[in-house]
Amino acid sequence: MLILSKILRKRLIPVAILLLFVISSCARVQTDEEKEVIAVVQKAFDALAAKDSAAARVSLLPEGQYFSIREEGMEVVIDGASHEEFFHRIASLKDDVLERMFEPKVLIHGRIAVVWTAYDFFRNRDFDHGGVEAFTLLKTTAGWKIAGTIFTVEHTDANESPWGPNPFQDDR
C-alpha cells in the first residue's frame, strides 16, 4: 500500500502541475493595448448613452460605417449608415439608451484591431435587444478609433437580456 501511494504521488504531482499550467494559460490577462482598444469601444457606448455626439467623435472615425443585421420572420434586414450619420442620430435621440458588452475578445496586429463581443441594449430602461457586435479599429496619430461596426439584432421572447439582469430592475 505504501509503495502504491508513492507511485501515485510521483505520477499525480506532475499531472496536477501540468493541469494548473494549462488552466492558468487559458485565463489570459489582457494587455494594456487590448485594454485601450476596449476602452475606446466603451467610450462610444458611453457617448451613445449620454447622447453626446462630440464624445462619439473622439472614438469613431467620421468616414467609418456601421451595419446591423436582423431577421424579421423569413426576411433578413440589413441596415447601415456612416458614422457621420450616427453622430446626427445620437444628437437627436429622444429615448434613454444603455448598451453593455460582455467578455470582449480583442485581436491586434500593428495598427489594426478587432473587438468581438456579446452585447445587450436597453431603451427607456427596458431590454430592447442583444446580439454580437464586431468593431474594427485603426490606430491613428490621435490613438485608436473605430473604423467600422457590424452587429446582430436579436430579440428574445422574454423581455430581458440573455446576457445578464436588467441593470434598472432595482431602480423601479
C-alpha positions as CSV (number, residue, x, y, z in Angstrom):
1,M,0.0,0.0,0.0
2,L,2.9,2.4,0.9
3,I,4.6,1.6,-2.5
4,L,1.3,2.3,-4.3
5,S,0.9,5.6,-2.5
6,K,4.4,6.7,-3.5
7,I,3.9,5.7,-7.1
8,L,0.6,7.6,-7.3
9,R,2.2,10.7,-5.7
10,K,5.0,10.6,-8.2
11,R,2.6,10.5,-11.1
12,L,-0.1,12.7,-9.8
13,I,2.0,15.7,-8.8
14,P,3.4,16.2,-12.3
15,V,-0.1,15.8,-13.8
16,A,-1.5,18.3,-11.3
17,I,1.2,20.8,-12.1
18,L,0.6,20.4,-15.8
19,L,-3.1,20.8,-15.3
20,L,-2.6,24.0,-13.3
21,F,-0.3,25.4,-16.1
22,V,-2.9,24.6,-18.8
23,I,-5.7,26.2,-16.7
24,S,-3.7,29.4,-15.9
25,S,-2.6,29.8,-19.6
26,C,-6.3,29.7,-20.7
27,A,-7.2,32.5,-18.3
28,R,-5.0,35.0,-20.1
29,V,-4.7,38.6,-18.8
30,Q,-5.4,41.4,-21.2
31,T,-2.5,43.5,-22.4
32,D,-2.5,47.3,-21.9
33,E,-3.1,47.8,-25.6
34,E,-6.1,45.4,-25.5
35,K,-7.5,47.4,-22.6
36,E,-7.0,50.6,-24.6
37,V,-9.0,49.2,-27.5
38,I,-11.8,48.0,-25.3
39,A,-11.9,51.5,-23.6
40,V,-12.4,53.1,-27.0
41,V,-15.5,50.9,-27.6
42,Q,-16.7,51.6,-24.1
43,K,-16.3,55.4,-24.7
44,A,-18.5,55.0,-27.8
45,F,-21.2,53.2,-25.7
46,D,-20.9,56.0,-23.0
47,A,-21.3,58.7,-25.7
48,L,-24.4,57.0,-27.0
49,A,-25.9,56.7,-23.5
50,A,-25.1,60.4,-22.9
51,K,-26.5,61.4,-26.3
52,D,-23.2,63.2,-26.8
53,S,-22.2,63.3,-30.5
54,A,-19.0,65.3,-29.7
55,A,-17.8,62.5,-27.3
56,A,-18.7,59.9,-30.0
57,R,-16.4,61.8,-32.5
58,V,-13.5,61.1,-30.1
59,S,-13.9,57.3,-30.6
60,L,-15.2,56.9,-34.1
61,L,-13.8,57.9,-37.5
62,P,-16.4,60.1,-39.2
63,E,-15.8,58.3,-42.6
64,G,-16.4,54.9,-40.9
65,Q,-19.6,52.9,-41.2
66,Y,-21.8,50.6,-39.2
67,F,-24.2,47.8,-40.3
68,S,-26.8,45.8,-38.4
69,I,-28.4,42.5,-39.5
70,R,-31.6,41.2,-38.1
71,E,-34.3,38.6,-39.0
72,E,-37.9,39.6,-39.4
73,G,-39.9,36.5,-40.0
74,M,-38.4,34.9,-43.1
75,E,-36.7,38.2,-44.2
76,V,-33.2,39.3,-43.4
77,V,-32.9,43.0,-42.9
78,I,-29.5,44.8,-43.3
79,D,-29.3,48.4,-42.2
80,G,-26.4,50.7,-42.1
81,A,-25.1,54.3,-42.1
82,S,-22.0,56.3,-41.9
83,H,-20.5,57.4,-38.6
84,E,-21.3,60.9,-39.6
85,E,-25.0,60.0,-39.8
86,F,-24.6,58.2,-36.5
87,F,-23.4,61.4,-34.9
88,H,-26.6,63.2,-36.0
89,R,-28.7,60.3,-34.7
90,I,-27.1,60.5,-31.3
91,A,-27.7,64.2,-31.0
92,S,-31.4,63.8,-31.9
93,L,-32.1,60.7,-29.6
94,K,-35.3,61.0,-27.6
95,D,-35.0,57.7,-25.8
96,D,-32.7,56.9,-23.0
97,V,-30.4,54.1,-24.1
98,L,-27.7,51.8,-22.5
99,E,-25.5,49.4,-24.3
100,R,-23.3,46.8,-22.4
101,M,-20.6,44.5,-23.8
102,F,-19.7,41.1,-22.3
103,E,-16.4,39.2,-22.4
104,P,-14.9,41.2,-25.3
105,K,-12.2,39.4,-27.3
106,V,-9.5,41.5,-28.9
107,L,-7.1,40.8,-31.8
108,I,-4.4,43.3,-32.6
109,H,-1.8,43.4,-35.3
110,G,0.2,46.6,-35.6
111,R,-2.2,49.5,-36.2
112,I,-5.4,47.4,-36.7
113,A,-7.6,45.8,-34.1
114,V,-10.9,43.9,-33.8
115,V,-13.2,43.6,-30.8
116,W,-15.8,40.8,-30.9
117,T,-18.3,40.9,-28.1
118,A,-21.8,39.9,-27.0
119,Y,-23.9,42.9,-26.1
120,D,-27.3,43.9,-24.8
121,F,-29.2,47.1,-25.5
122,F,-31.7,48.8,-23.2
123,R,-34.2,51.5,-24.4
124,N,-36.0,53.6,-21.8
125,R,-34.9,51.2,-19.0
126,D,-36.3,48.1,-20.7
127,F,-34.4,45.4,-22.6
128,D,-34.7,46.0,-26.3
129,H,-32.3,43.5,-28.0
130,G,-29.0,41.9,-27.8
131,G,-26.6,40.1,-30.1
132,V,-23.0,40.0,-31.2
133,E,-21.0,43.1,-32.2
134,A,-17.7,43.3,-34.0
135,F,-15.7,46.6,-34.1
136,T,-12.7,47.3,-36.4
137,L,-10.3,49.9,-35.1
138,L,-7.3,51.8,-36.6
139,K,-4.5,53.2,-34.5
140,T,-4.2,56.8,-35.7
141,T,-1.8,59.5,-34.5
142,A,-4.6,60.5,-32.2
143,G,-5.0,56.9,-30.8
144,W,-7.4,54.1,-31.5
145,K,-10.5,54.9,-33.5
146,I,-13.5,52.8,-34.5
147,A,-13.5,52.5,-38.3
148,G,-16.5,50.2,-38.6
149,T,-19.0,48.2,-36.7
150,I,-21.3,45.3,-37.6
151,F,-23.8,43.8,-35.2
152,T,-26.7,41.4,-35.0
153,V,-30.0,42.5,-33.6
154,E,-31.6,39.6,-31.7
155,H,-34.9,39.8,-29.9
156,T,-35.9,37.2,-27.3
157,D,-39.4,36.1,-26.3
158,A,-38.7,37.2,-22.8
159,N,-38.3,40.9,-22.2
160,E,-34.9,40.6,-20.6
161,S,-31.3,40.4,-21.6
162,P,-29.9,36.9,-22.3
163,W,-26.5,38.2,-21.1
164,G,-27.4,39.5,-17.6
165,P,-30.1,41.1,-15.5
166,N,-31.7,44.4,-16.4
167,P,-29.4,47.0,-14.6
168,F,-32.5,49.1,-14.0
169,Q,-34.6,46.5,-12.1
170,D,-33.5,47.8,-8.7
171,D,-34.4,51.4,-9.7
172,R,-38.1,50.7,-10.3
